[in-house]
Amino acid sequence: MINLKGKRMKNKVELTIGMFIVVFIVILVFTDITKGPRDTPEDPNIKLIKAWQRCDYCPGGTWWHPEDYDCPNKPEPTFDDLLDAIEWVESEGNAWAAGDRIYFDNEAEMLAWREDNGGLKIHTAVYDCNHEPDCPNPKFYIGLSVGAYQITKKYVDDCNIIMNDKDNMSGVTYFDYDDRRTKLHSRTMTEIYLMNYASDSGVIFRTQELWYEVMARIHNAGPDGWRDDPQWFVRNRGYTLDQAINKIVNSKEYWYKVKARMETR
């Protein structure tokens, strides 16, 4: 005799299990859709999902999920990326930035100092009174490092020497000090300076990152700024050991800032 009751019970159990499986699959599919495939196409609704990030290098789409994988096919940084990062670290792109300031109590002192030091024509300004015309106690400053790339007079002079040597000329002024506050000229000078002194360093660049590190540190600390041996500065540049170590540490820290900025591009 067939046990119909037992058979019906078995069918109910199988049906219940089947329903659980179906619900589980639906949840998985819905979760995967919400999370999105790796090639998720552009969809305004996806922007509501905070975990998603923009990725212009993803194949077939522009959104990716950091829990899945690193943003694929992201190209290596270029020299232009390096220049952009240096500009950001130096001034956040401010062509009127004035660093390494010397402050004066009155305008006469400032003008006298300026005349004694080559007649700097730019980046003299009133400070601590919000540039108000009736400031009761004005203070004045001169910025020695100027523009988006915070370039000094010596930096400009070196660029002119480099260009004269390149063109077999002598005494030609390719750039003047006012060019430091023009973004295009400032960037061009930085490119000339870095390419020249990085090439002269004699370093064998095993990786692109090392090449960019050398350039960034040269911009920050001068033609020898890429060196890591404090004794070299003591022997060849007359530094004290502490001065040499500080120079190396500072240029390294500067490179880390530039590198971090490049990674956000």
Buried (B, 14 or more C-beta within 10 A) or exposed (E): EEEEEEEEEEEEEEEEEEEEEEEEEEEEEEEEEEBBEBEBEEBEEBEEBEEBEEBEEBEEBBBBBEEEEEBEEEEEBEBEBBBBBBBBBBBEEBBEBBBEBBEBEEEEEBBEBBEEEEEBEBBBBBBEEEEEEEEEEBBBBBBBBBBBBBBBBEBBEBBBEBBBEEEEEEEEEBBEBBBBBBBEBBBBBBBBBBBBBBEEBEBEEEEEBEBBBBBBBBBBBBBBBBBEEBEBBBEEEEBEEEBBBEBBEBBBEBBEBBBEBBEEE
